[in-house]
Amino acid sequence: MVRLKLHVKGAVQGVGFRPFVYRTARRLGLNGFVSNNPAGVLIEVEGDQERVDRFLHELQSDTPPLATITHWETARLAAAGYGEFEIQPSAADGARAAVLLPDMSICTDCARELRDPRDRRYRYPFINCTNCGPRFTLIEGLPYDRRHTTMKGFRMCPHCQAEYDAPADRRYHAQPNACPRCGPAVWLTDMAGIPTARGEAAVRELLDTIAGGGIVAVKGVGGFHLICDATGEDVVRQLRARKGRSAKPFAVMFRDLRQLRTFTAPDAAEEALLLSQERPVVLIRKKGRLLRAVSPGLQTIGAFLPYSPLHHLILDGLHRPVVATSGNLSEEPIVKDNEEAVVRLGPLCDALLLHDRPIHRRCDDSVVKQVGGARQLIRRSRGYVSLPVVLPWRLKRRVLAVGGHLKNSFAIGFEDQIVLSQHIGDMDSPESLAHFEEALGDLCALYQFKPELIVHDLHPRYETTRWAQAQIGGARVALQHHYAHILSCMAEHGLQEPVTGIAWDGTGYGADGSLWGGEVLACDLSQSERALHLRPLRLLGGERAVREPRRAALSILFDLFGEESLEMDLPPVTAFAPAERAVLWTAWRRQLHAPLCASAGRLFDAVASLTGLIQVCTYEAQAAMMLEDCYDLDVTDHYTYAIEPAQDGHEIDWRTLFRELLDDKDRGGAPTRFLNTLVAIAHDAAVRVGREVVCLSGGVFQNAPLCAMVLQRLKEAGFRVYHQRAVPPNDGGLSLGQAYYGGMLENTDMVTRKGD
């Protein structure tokens, strides 16, 4: 007889793993037990060697659809003489390291029951089973049991309890299990929060409001959506006015792929993303001029399919796609509670659909796109959070990484994993900081996590930097922005060797106190050297230049032609009145409120301005998105540039590039030639640094054609090239790099403490 003890870690709680273990062991004639604990799943199995070996094999090869085993620890014990195999109650003691499961979309079985008039859960908005439903947004504690969720207040009826207790049932220990007799319910209210209908009548009245051109707020899985008819340009414009979102694209939810194909042109890979269990928002091309008001000036749209039973009921009852955007005012955290919704969303909508299943954590929809033949996350949230990034080695300390200022996420690192938070957003308001502190306190409490080190960005005016520096008694370290980007890519792929890091983005605080953003770094886990960088340009008006591409373009014209550029007949020149141009020329010449910035993102702005695409942006990366839309596969040539010695490494001089762009008679091909030039620069930079491994990161690598071409060019040249897939390459992934650095840091002399 062989008795084996296994401690299994990974996504193994709340996914039907215990009943799978139970059925496998019983079928093989093995005895013992399986139980949850705060770190994962504990199994003891006893039997002859051959059957135990078969059990171990099936444990890896036949796991339930949502289960993922990252690793397990085994120990041989003396035979105990177990009489049978059983599922034991969860243990509450021990270190908390279990994977906090993401919210998953409704499965095909539940979707079928939802539409079956003979089923007792017919049209029930909260139908779920072990293979689907909310997890992250309702878990309050570990291990993942109903008493540790927001469903603890709903006592199951005898039918639901019987399903919950039967290991052979797909609802065995499905913690959100419920039905119309015993579970949560929906109701509709007016703008003031006064109920007008309940249950099925509430859904019908909601559909009438949407079909009639109204705007509604709907409580979903991780917060509220603001919903309206996506084909109604007037109501979409009205939503923009109410939400304070003048041009930034809205996400659109379609009933199914057939309806989606009427308005968009997804390829096979994009359709696979749309249908994936995570059901993210996927950036795909629109057809013609359809849905213009949803994403004005862009050829792409953020599209997704229904992922909750309630969404299915809404889309089934309409004949058109709907805008389904985060329920908030622009740049504020998503609303999650009923009372909060009436106060904050009531003025924005005509009705609110509420329910009484509490949302424990705010969680926006995730956004992805297809880049370089693989999924790339733009916003990592619902469906992906809070699956950890698992490292092939253990971290040296417990570390908290607070992320950046834009697209913030934070991360905690312990043992061999780094857990990133859901998307927090831009840290520009007191509400965003409160959301950051709320989510951080919650995640630390869940894992009983107390950091030994806090890592923050080098920028002294980031809210996250100020927060980190205000923490009393903890060790902390500042990390340069672009180095953190490359470390994020390294962490995702489990890299420890020296790499060439190409970090291109908008702006980040440099090691010399200036603004960086066009960096080629020679780095490893302990240090980074600035090997090459873009020639700096002056940001006319400081941060205002980030929102106005015409300022970056005008600065480049001043650099190339001096005062004579004031009279040129070019879009960025004529976009200013003569008096404004004169003031800006004086500011550039005297270096007044015009800091130097070596940024790839600002070059994108300048090209968009010079080619007449846009002069003033209303949301971040608008110019870059418009430039990406212009890419033409038939244009294969590029402009020229120079690489010259500089005080810190080498400088990539773009002046010839822009002279040739201005002389280019094929102005429509200029955006493509510009991107092709960046590909050539990336290749030359990688050759100069001369390291076998190259990592790409930073928001610029969200540009699909650029990223794909750089990957191809460098791979063809013999480099091992990595880009980010599991976390965003933008600032939403910074915290992963920060946590990786802090967790692997050897030189503690770099660490400071409060009061030092």
C-alpha positions in Angstrom: 0.0 0.0 0.0 1.1 3.5 -0.9 -0.1 6.6 0.9 0.7 10.0 -0.7 0.0 13.5 0.6 -0.4 16.2 -2.1 -0.7 19.9 -1.5 -2.0 21.3 -4.8 -1.7 25.0 -5.7 -3.2 27.0 -8.5 -6.8 27.7 -9.6 -8.2 24.8 -7.8 -10.9 26.2 -5.5 -14.5 26.9 -6.8 -13.9 25.1 -10.1 -15.1 21.6 -9.4 -11.7 20.3 -8.5 -12.6 18.5 -5.3 -15.5 16.6 -6.8 -13.2 15.7 -9.8 -10.6 14.4 -7.3 -13.3 12.5 -5.5 -14.7 10.8 -8.6 -11.3 10.0 -9.9 -10.1 8.4 -6.7 -13.4 6.4 -6.2 -13.3 5.1 -9.8 -9.7 3.9 -9.3 -10.6 2.3 -6.0 -8.4 4.6 -3.9 -9.1 5.7 -0.3 -8.3 8.9 1.5 -9.7 12.5 1.4 -9.6 15.9 -0.3 -10.2 19.3 1.3 -9.7 23.0 0.7 -7.4 25.1 2.8 -6.3 28.8 2.6 -3.4 27.8 0.4 -5.0 25.5 -2.1 -6.2 21.8 -2.0 -5.0 19.1 0.3 -5.2 15.5 -0.9 -4.3 12.2 0.8 -4.6 9.1 -1.4 -4.0 5.5 -0.4 -3.8 2.4 -2.6 -1.4 0.3 -4.7 1.4 2.0 -6.6 0.0 1.5 -10.0 -3.4 3.1 -9.2 -1.8 5.9 -7.3 0.4 6.6 -10.4 -2.7 6.6 -12.6 -4.4 9.0 -10.2 -1.5 11.4 -10.4 -1.5 11.2 -14.2 -5.3 11.9 -14.5 -5.0 14.7 -12.0 -2.9 16.6 -14.5 -4.5 15.4 -17.8 -8.2 15.5 -17.0 -8.7 18.6 -14.8 -12.0 20.5 -14.9 -12.3 23.3 -17.6 -11.6 26.2 -15.2 -9.0 24.5 -13.1 -5.2 25.2 -13.4 -2.6 23.4 -11.4 0.6 25.5 -11.1 2.4 23.0 -9.0 2.1 20.5 -6.2 4.1 19.3 -3.3 4.1 15.6 -2.4 5.2 13.5 0.6 5.1 9.7 1.2 3.5 8.7 4.5 3.0 5.5 6.3 -0.3 3.7 5.4 -3.3 4.9 7.5 -5.8 2.3 6.5 -8.5 4.7 5.2 -11.8 2.9 4.6 -13.1 5.1 1.7 -12.4 8.3 -0.2 -14.3 11.4 1.0 -14.5 15.2 0.7 -13.7 16.7 4.0 -14.8 20.2 5.2 -12.5 23.1 4.4 -9.7 23.9 6.8 -9.4 27.5 8.0 -5.9 27.5 9.4 -2.7 28.1 7.5 -1.0 30.6 5.2 -3.2 32.2 2.7 -1.9 31.6 -0.8 -4.9 30.1 -2.7 -5.6 31.6 -6.1 -8.4 34.1 -6.0 -10.5 33.0 -9.0 -11.7 35.4 -11.7 -15.3 36.0 -12.6 -16.3 33.7 -15.5 -18.9 34.0 -18.2 -22.0 31.9 -18.2 -21.3 28.3 -19.5 -23.3 26.6 -22.3 -25.2 24.4 -19.9 -26.4 27.3 -17.8 -27.2 29.3 -21.0 -29.3 26.5 -22.2 -31.2 26.2 -18.9 -31.7 30.0 -18.9 -33.7 29.7 -22.1 -35.6 26.4 -21.3 -39.2 27.1 -20.1 -39.2 23.6 -18.5 -36.2 24.4 -16.2 -36.8 25.8 -12.8 -34.2 28.5 -13.4 -35.8 29.7 -16.7 -34.9 33.4 -17.3 -33.3 33.6 -13.8 -30.7 36.4 -14.0 -28.3 34.7 -11.5 -28.1 31.2 -12.9 -24.6 29.7 -12.4 -22.7 26.4 -11.7 -19.2 25.2 -10.8 -18.1 25.9 -14.4 -19.2 29.6 -14.5 -20.4 32.6 -12.6 -18.9 35.3 -10.4 -15.9 34.5 -8.1 -13.5 37.5 -7.6 -16.3 40.1 -7.1 -18.0 38.1 -4.3 -15.2 36.3 -2.4 -14.7 37.9 1.1 -12.2 35.4 2.5 -10.3 32.2 2.0 -10.8 29.3 1.6 -13.5 29.8 -1.0 -16.6 28.6 0.8 -20.1 30.1 0.7 -19.7 31.5 4.2 -16.8 33.6 2.9 -18.8 35.1 0.0 -21.5 37.8 -0.4 -24.0 34.9 -1.0 -23.8 33.9 2.7 -27.1 35.9 3.4 -29.1 33.7 0.9 -30.2 30.4 2.4 -30.5 27.7 -0.2 -33.9 26.1 -0.8 -34.0 22.2 -0.5 -33.6 21.8 -4.3 -30.5 24.0 -4.4 -29.1 22.5 -1.2 -29.4 19.0 -2.7 -27.4 20.1 -5.8 -24.8 21.8 -3.6 -24.3 18.6 -1.5 -24.1 16.1 -4.4 -20.5 15.5 -5.6 -21.8 14.2 -9.0 -23.8 17.4 -9.6 -22.2 20.2 -11.6 -23.4 22.6 -8.9 -21.6 20.7 -6.1 -20.2 23.5 -3.9 -20.9 26.2 -6.5 -20.9 28.9 -3.9 -23.2 31.4 -5.8 -25.8 28.6 -6.3 -29.3 29.9 -6.1 -32.7 29.9 -7.9 -35.7 32.2 -8.0 -37.1 30.7 -4.8 -34.0 31.4 -2.6 -31.6 33.7 -4.4 -31.0 37.3 -5.4 -33.7 39.2 -7.4 -33.8 42.3 -9.7 -36.0 45.4 -9.6 -36.2 48.6 -11.6 -36.2 52.1 -10.2 -36.6 55.6 -11.5 -33.8 58.1 -11.4 -34.5 58.8 -7.7 -34.3 55.2 -6.7 -38.0 54.6 -6.3 -39.0 51.0 -7.4 -41.3 50.7 -10.5 -41.2 47.0 -11.3 -39.7 43.7 -10.0 -38.5 40.4 -11.5 -39.5 39.7 -15.1 -41.6 42.9 -15.3 -38.5 44.9 -14.4 -36.6 43.3 -17.3 -39.4 44.0 -19.7 -39.7 47.6 -18.6 -35.9 48.0 -18.9 -36.0 46.7 -22.5 -38.8 49.2 -23.4 -36.7 52.1 -22.0 -33.7 51.1 -24.1 -35.8 50.5 -27.3 -37.4 53.9 -26.8 -34.1 55.7 -26.9 -33.4 55.8 -23.1 -30.3 55.4 -21.1 -30.3 52.8 -18.2 -27.9 51.8 -15.5 -27.6 48.1 -14.9 -26.0 46.4 -11.9 -23.9 43.6 -13.3 -21.1 41.3 -12.0 -18.3 43.8 -10.9 -20.3 47.0 -11.0 -22.7 49.0 -13.1 -23.0 49.5 -16.9 -24.6 52.5 -18.6 -26.5 51.0 -21.5 -28.3 52.5 -24.5 -29.0 51.6 -28.2 -25.6 51.6 -29.9 -27.2 52.4 -33.3 -29.0 55.5 -32.1 -26.6 58.4 -32.7 -28.7 60.9 -30.7 -28.8 58.8 -27.6 -25.1 58.0 -27.8 -24.4 61.7 -28.0 -26.7 62.2 -25.1 -24.8 59.6 -23.1 -21.5 61.3 -24.0 -22.8 64.6 -22.7 -24.1 63.1 -19.4 -21.0 61.0 -18.7 -18.5 63.7 -19.7 -16.9 61.6 -22.4 -16.8 63.7 -25.6 -15.1 61.3 -28.0 -13.4 58.4 -26.2 -14.8 55.1 -27.7 -17.6 53.2 -25.9 -17.7 49.4 -25.7 -20.5 47.7 -27.6 -22.2 44.5 -26.5 -23.7 42.3 -29.3 -26.2 39.5 -28.9 -24.1 36.9 -30.7 -21.4 36.5 -33.4 -24.0 36.7 -36.2 -25.2 40.2 -35.0 -21.6 41.3 -34.4 -20.5 40.3 -38.0 -23.2 42.7 -39.3 -21.4 45.7 -37.9 -17.8 44.5 -37.7 -15.2 42.3 -39.5 -13.5 40.1 -36.9 -10.9 37.5 -38.0 -10.8 34.0 -36.6 -8.4 34.9 -33.7 -10.6 37.8 -32.7 -13.7 35.6 -32.7 -11.9 33.1 -30.5 -11.2 36.0 -28.0 -14.8 37.1 -28.1 -16.0 33.6 -27.3 -13.4 32.8 -24.7 -14.5 32.1 -21.1 -13.2 35.5 -20.0 -15.4 37.4 -22.5 -13.3 40.5 -22.7 -13.9 43.6 -24.8 -12.0 43.0 -28.0 -10.8 45.7 -30.3 -11.8 44.9 -33.9 -12.5 46.7 -37.1 -15.9 48.2 -37.9 -17.6 47.8 -41.2 -17.8 51.0 -43.3 -19.3 53.9 -41.4 -21.5 51.9 -39.1 -21.6 52.9 -35.4 -19.8 56.2 -36.0 -21.0 57.8 -32.8 -19.6 54.9 -30.7 -16.0 55.4 -31.7 -15.8 58.7 -33.7 -12.8 59.1 -36.0 -11.7 55.4 -35.6 -12.0 52.4 -37.7 -12.1 50.1 -34.7 -14.6 49.3 -32.0 -14.5 47.6 -28.6 -16.9 44.7 -29.0 -17.9 42.0 -26.6 -20.6 39.4 -26.1 -22.9 38.9 -23.1 -21.1 37.2 -20.2 -23.7 37.1 -17.4 -27.3 35.7 -17.5 -28.7 39.2 -17.0 -26.8 40.4 -20.1 -28.2 37.5 -22.1 -31.7 38.4 -21.1 -31.2 42.0 -22.1 -29.6 41.3 -25.5 -32.2 38.5 -26.2 -34.9 41.0 -25.8 -33.5 43.6 -28.2 -32.8 43.6 -32.0 -29.8 45.9 -31.8 -26.4 46.0 -30.1 -26.1 48.2 -27.1 -23.4 50.5 -25.7 -22.3 48.9 -22.4 -19.9 51.3 -20.8 -18.6 51.5 -17.2 -21.2 53.0 -14.8 -19.3 56.1 -13.7 -18.5 59.7 -14.5 -15.5 59.9 -16.8 -12.3 58.8 -15.1 -14.0 57.9 -11.8 -14.1 54.4 -10.3 -17.0 52.1 -11.5 -20.0 52.2 -9.2 -20.9 48.9 -7.4 -23.5 49.5 -4.8 -27.2 50.3 -5.1 -27.3 53.4 -3.0 -24.1 54.7 -4.6 -25.7 54.1 -8.0 -28.8 56.2 -7.3 -26.7 59.1 -6.2 -23.9 59.0 -8.8 -25.7 57.4 -11.8 -29.3 58.6 -11.3 -28.6 61.9 -12.9 -27.0 60.2 -15.9 -29.8 57.8 -16.8 -33.5 57.3 -17.1 -33.9 54.1 -15.0 -31.7 51.8 -12.9 -31.9 48.0 -12.8 -30.7 46.9 -9.3 -30.3 43.6 -7.5 -29.5 42.4 -4.0 -26.5 40.2 -4.6 -23.7 42.4 -3.0 -20.6 43.1 -5.1 -17.6 42.9 -2.8 -15.0 44.2 -5.3 -15.3 46.8 -8.1 -14.1 45.2 -11.3 -14.3 46.7 -14.8 -14.5 44.8 -18.1 -11.1 43.7 -19.5 -10.0 45.0 -22.9 -7.8 43.0 -25.3 -6.6 43.1 -28.9 -4.8 40.7 -31.3 -1.1 41.7 -31.6 1.7 39.8 -33.2 -0.4 36.6 -33.5 -1.3 36.6 -29.8 -3.7 38.1 -27.3 -2.5 41.4 -25.8 -4.2 42.8 -22.7 -4.9 46.5 -22.8 -6.9 46.5 -19.5 -6.6 43.5 -17.2 -9.6 43.1 -15.0 -12.8 40.9 -15.1 -12.0 37.4 -16.3 -8.3 37.6 -15.7 -8.0 39.1 -12.2 -6.8 37.8 -9.8 -4.9 34.9 -11.5 -1.3 35.3 -10.3 1.8 35.5 -12.4 3.7 32.4 -11.3 7.4 32.5 -11.3 9.8 29.5 -11.6 11.5 30.5 -8.4 10.6 32.0 -5.0 10.7 35.7 -4.2 13.2 36.7 -1.5 10.7 38.8 0.4 7.0 39.8 0.5 6.7 42.9 -1.6 4.0 45.5 -2.4 4.2 47.4 -5.7 2.0 50.4 -6.0 2.2 50.9 -9.8 2.1 54.2 -11.7 -0.2 57.1 -12.1 -2.1 56.2 -15.3 -4.1 53.0 -15.7 -3.0 52.0 -12.2 -2.9 48.5 -10.8 -1.0 47.5 -7.8 0.6 44.1 -7.0 1.6 41.9 -4.0 4.3 39.3 -4.3 4.9 36.4 -2.0 6.4 32.9 -2.3 6.5 32.2 -6.1 3.7 34.4 -7.3 2.8 38.0 -8.0 -0.9 38.9 -7.7 -2.0 42.0 -9.6 -5.1 43.9 -8.6 -7.9 44.7 -10.9 -7.7 47.9 -13.1 -7.9 50.8 -10.7 -7.6 53.6 -13.3 -6.0 57.0 -13.5 -5.0 58.5 -10.1 -6.3 61.9 -10.8 -9.1 62.2 -8.3 -9.7 61.6 -4.6 -12.2 58.9 -5.6 -9.5 57.0 -7.5 -7.1 57.2 -4.5 -10.0 55.9 -2.3 -10.6 53.0 -4.7 -6.8 52.2 -4.7 -6.8 52.2 -0.9 -10.0 50.2 -0.7 -8.8 47.5 -3.1 -5.3 47.4 -1.5 -6.7 46.9 2.0 -9.1 44.3 0.8 -6.4 42.2 -1.0 -3.9 42.5 1.8 -6.6 41.4 4.3 -7.6 38.5 2.2 -4.1 37.1 2.0 -3.1 38.3 5.5 -0.4 40.1 3.6 2.1 42.5 5.3 4.8 43.7 2.9 8.5 43.7 3.9 9.2 46.2 1.0 7.2 48.8 -0.9 8.3 49.6 -4.5 7.0 52.8 -6.2 7.8 54.8 -9.3 10.7 57.3 -9.4 8.3 60.2 -10.2 8.0 62.3 -7.0 4.6 63.7 -7.9 2.7 60.5 -8.6 0.0 59.9 -6.1 1.2 56.4 -5.7 4.7 57.6 -4.9 3.3 60.0 -2.3 1.2 57.2 -0.8 4.2 54.9 -0.5 6.4 57.6 1.1 3.7 58.3 3.7 3.7 54.7 5.0 5.4 54.6 8.4 7.8 51.9 9.4 8.1 50.1 6.1 11.1 49.7 3.8 10.6 51.2 0.3 12.5 51.7 -2.9 11.9 53.8 -6.0 12.2 52.2 -9.4 12.7 54.0 -12.8 9.5 53.8 -14.9 10.9 52.3 -18.1 13.1 49.8 -16.2 9.9 48.6 -14.5 8.2 48.2 -17.9 11.0 45.8 -19.0 11.0 44.0 -15.7 7.3 43.4 -16.2 8.0 41.7 -19.4 10.8 39.7 -17.9 8.6 38.6 -14.9 5.8 37.5 -17.2 8.1 35.2 -19.1 10.2 34.1 -16.1 13.5 35.7 -17.4 16.6 36.3 -15.3 19.3 36.7 -17.9 20.5 40.1 -19.1 18.2 41.5 -21.8 17.9 44.4 -24.2 14.8 46.3 -23.2 13.0 48.5 -25.7 10.6 50.6 -23.6 8.6 53.1 -25.7 5.7 55.0 -24.3 4.3 58.5 -23.7 6.4 59.9 -20.7 8.0 58.6 -17.6 10.4 60.1 -15.1 14.0 59.4 -16.0 16.9 58.6 -13.8 18.4 62.0 -14.6 15.2 63.9 -13.6 14.2 64.5 -17.2 11.2 63.0 -19.1 11.9 59.8 -20.9 9.8 57.6 -23.2 12.0 56.4 -26.1 14.4 54.1 -24.2 16.6 51.1 -25.2 18.0 49.7 -22.0 20.7 47.1 -21.2 19.4 45.6 -18.0 19.1 42.6 -15.7 17.4 42.0 -12.4 19.6 44.3 -10.4 20.4 47.3 -12.7 19.6 49.1 -15.9 21.8 51.2 -18.3 20.4 53.7 -20.8 22.0 52.4 -24.0 20.1 54.4 -26.6 17.3 56.9 -26.5 15.4 59.2 -28.8 16.5 62.8 -29.3 14.4 64.9 -26.9 12.0 67.5 -28.1 10.6 70.4 -26.0 7.1 70.0 -24.7 5.5 73.4 -25.4 3.3 74.1 -22.4 4.5 71.1 -20.4 1.7 68.6 -19.7 -0.6 70.5 -22.0 1.5 69.2 -24.9 0.5 65.7 -24.1 -3.1 66.5 -24.9 -2.3 68.6 -28.0 -0.3 66.9 -30.8 0.1 70.2 -32.6 2.5 71.3 -29.8 4.8 68.3 -30.3 4.7 68.9 -34.1 5.4 72.6 -33.7 8.3 71.9 -31.4 9.8 69.7 -34.0 9.3 72.3 -36.7 11.1 74.9 -34.5 13.9 72.4 -34.1 14.2 71.9 -37.8 13.5 75.3 -39.3 13.6 77.8 -36.5 11.5 81.0 -36.7 10.7 80.5 -40.4 8.4 77.6 -39.4 5.9 80.2 -38.0 4.7 81.0 -41.5 4.6 77.5 -42.9 1.3 76.3 -44.3 1.2 73.1 -42.3 -1.7 71.8 -40.0 0.1 72.3 -36.7 1.1 75.8 -37.6 -2.3 77.0 -38.9 -4.0 75.3 -35.9 -2.6 78.2 -33.8 -3.4 81.9 -34.2 -0.3 84.0 -35.2 0.0 85.5 -31.7 -0.1 82.1 -30.1 2.6 80.8 -32.5 4.8 83.8 -31.5 4.4 83.1 -27.8 5.2 79.4 -28.3 8.3 80.3 -30.4 9.6 82.5 -27.5 8.9 79.7 -25.0 10.7 77.2 -27.1 13.7 79.5 -27.8 14.0 80.6 -24.1 13.1 77.2 -22.7 10.2 78.6 -20.7 7.7 75.9 -19.5 9.0 73.7 -22.2 10.8 70.7 -20.7 12.8 68.3 -22.7 11.1 64.9 -23.4 12.7 61.9 -25.2 9.4 60.2 -26.0 8.2 57.8 -28.7 4.6 58.7 -27.9 5.1 62.3 -28.6 6.6 61.5 -32.0 3.3 59.6 -32.8 1.5 62.8 -31.8 3.7 64.9 -34.1 3.1 62.6 -37.1 -0.7 62.6 -36.5 -0.6 66.4 -36.4 1.6 67.0 -39.4 -0.5 64.6 -41.5 -3.7 66.4 -40.5 -5.2 63.6 -38.5 -5.8 65.5 -35.2 -4.5 68.6 -33.5 -6.1 68.4 -30.0 -6.9 65.1 -28.2 -9.8 64.6 -25.8 -8.5 61.3 -24.4 -5.1 59.6 -23.9 -3.6 57.9 -27.0 -6.2 59.2 -29.3 -3.6 60.3 -31.9 -1.8 57.0 -31.7 -5.0 55.1 -32.3 -5.8 57.2 -35.3 -2.3 56.6 -36.7 -2.6 52.9 -36.2 -5.8 52.9 -38.3 -3.8 54.4 -41.2 -1.3 51.5 -41.5 -1.0 50.3 -45.1 0.6 46.9 -45.8 1.5 47.9 -49.3 3.8 50.6 -48.1 7.1 48.9 -47.2 9.8 51.6 -47.3 10.8 53.9 -44.4 12.5 57.2 -43.6 16.1 57.7 -42.5 17.5 58.5 -39.1 20.9 58.8 -37.4 22.3 57.3 -34.3 24.9 59.5 -32.6 27.0 59.3 -29.4 25.5 61.1 -26.5 26.4 61.7 -22.8 24.3 58.7 -21.8 24.7 56.1 -24.5 23.6 56.9 -28.0 20.9 59.2 -29.3 18.5 58.3 -32.1 18.1 61.5 -34.1 14.7 61.8 -35.8 15.4 65.1 -37.6 16.0 63.5 -41.0 12.9 61.4 -40.5 10.7 64.4 -40.2 12.4 66.3 -43.0 11.7 63.4 -45.3 8.1 63.1 -44.0 7.5 66.8 -44.8 8.9 66.3 -48.3 6.8 63.1 -48.8 4.3 63.8 -51.6 2.4 60.6 -50.5 1.1 62.1 -47.3 -1.3 59.2 -46.9 1.6 56.8 -46.7 3.5 58.9 -44.1 2.1 57.2 -41.0 3.1 53.8 -42.4 6.6 54.9 -43.3 6.9 56.4 -39.8 6.0 53.0 -38.2 8.4 51.2 -40.6 11.1 53.6 -39.5 10.5 52.6 -35.8 10.9 49.0 -36.8 14.3 49.7 -38.4 15.3 51.7 -35.3 14.3 48.8 -33.0 16.4 46.4 -35.0 19.5 48.7 -35.2 19.2 49.3 -31.4 19.0 45.6 -30.6 22.1 44.9 -32.8 24.1 47.7 -31.1 23.3 46.4 -27.6 24.1 42.9 -28.7 22.2 40.8 -26.2 20.4 37.6 -27.4 17.2 38.4 -25.5 15.0 41.4 -26.3 12.0 42.5 -24.3 9.4 44.9 -25.7 7.2 47.0 -23.4 5.5 50.4 -23.0 2.2 51.7 -24.4 3.6 52.2 -27.9 3.7 48.5 -28.3 -0.1 48.4 -28.1 0.2 49.5 -31.8 -0.6 46.1 -33.5 1.3 46.6 -36.8 4.4 48.1 -35.1 4.6 45.4 -32.4 4.1 42.6 -35.0 6.7 44.0 -37.4 9.3 44.5 -34.6 8.7 40.9 -33.4 9.1 39.5 -36.9 12.2 41.6 -37.8 14.1 40.8 -34.6 13.2 37.1 -34.7 14.4 36.9 -38.3 17.7 38.6 -37.1 18.2 35.7 -34.6 17.0 37.4 -31.4 14.8 35.8 -28.8 12.0 38.4 -28.5 9.4 38.7 -25.8 6.3 40.9 -25.6 3.6 41.0 -23.0 0.4 39.0 -23.2 -0.7 38.2 -19.6 -0.4 41.8 -18.4 -0.7 45.1 -20.3 2.5 46.6 -21.8 1.1 50.0 -20.8 1.3 51.4 -17.3 -1.3 48.9 -16.1 1.6 46.4 -16.1 4.1 48.5 -14.2 3.3 47.0 -10.8 4.4 43.5 -12.0 7.8 44.8 -12.9 8.1 46.7 -9.6 7.1 43.6 -7.6 9.5 41.4 -9.5 12.3 43.9 -8.8 11.5 44.2 -5.1 11.0 40.5 -4.6 14.4 39.6 -6.3 16.4 42.6 -5.0 19.8 41.6 -3.6 21.3 45.0 -2.8 19.3 46.2 0.2 21.6 49.3 0.5 19.2 50.8 -2.1 16.3 50.5 0.3 15.2 53.5 2.4 12.9 53.6 5.4 10.4 56.3 6.6 12.4 58.9 8.4 15.8 58.1 6.7 
